[in-house]
Amino acid sequence: MTPCSQFEDVVEAGLRALDGFSGPNVRILRNKVYPGAKDPKGYEIDISVKMSLTPGLTLLIIVECKEHSRPVARP
């Protein structure tokens, strides 16, 4: 297990511990690829949370986990 994936595990566990981030209407996904406007191959997102709020209304939260001593550039 890499240090990055260990950090992602900690972040995911923290999200799951929050009120409202569990139940049948919530899915927490790891390393899912979402389409991008500037990259036809899409972007792999470290952690994403899909919450069905009402029929036809879904909230998507994306989390990029970066544990570096300096800012990370991303196009």
N, C-alpha and C positions, 0 to 999 in steps of 0.2 A: 504494500500500500504506500502510495507516495504521500509526502507531506501535504500536497495540494488536495488530494482526495480525503485525507484525514481532516483538513480544515473544512471541506465541503460537508463531511459527516457531522461536524460540530454545528455548522450553520443549519443544516437540515434538522437536526435534533432540536435546536433552538426554535425553529419555526413550528415544528410539531408540538412543542410545549406551550405555544401561545394559545390563548382562548380563541376559538373561532377557526382554528386551522386544523380541525379534525372533523370527522363525520362523513356521511355518504355523499355530501355535496362538495367535498374538497379532495383534490388529487395533488400530491406533491411528486414532481417528476425530476429525474436527474439526467443531465446531458441530452436533453431533447433538442432537435434541430428545428428551428422556426424559419420560415421564409424571410428574406431580407430585401429591402428595396435596392440596396447597392451591391448585394452579393447574391447571384442567382442560386448558389449552392446553399444559401441560408447561413444561419448562425447557430452554433451549438451553445446552449445556455446551461450553465452549471446546475441551477435549481430553478424550477418554475412551479408556481402554485396556481391551479385553476380552481376557481370557486364559482359554483352555480348559485347565483343570488336569487333569481326567479326564472321561470321558464323563458328561455330566449335571451337571458342576460347573464353573461359569464365574465368574471373578473380574472385577468391574467396578471400575475406578479412575476417578474423575472429577477433573478439574483445572480450576479456574477461574483464569484468568490475570489478575491485577490488578497494574498497574504505576502506582501512584499514591503521592503523598507523604502521603496520609492514608487511614485505613481506609475501605472502601467498604461502604455499607449495602446489604443485599439481604434482601428479605422472605422 
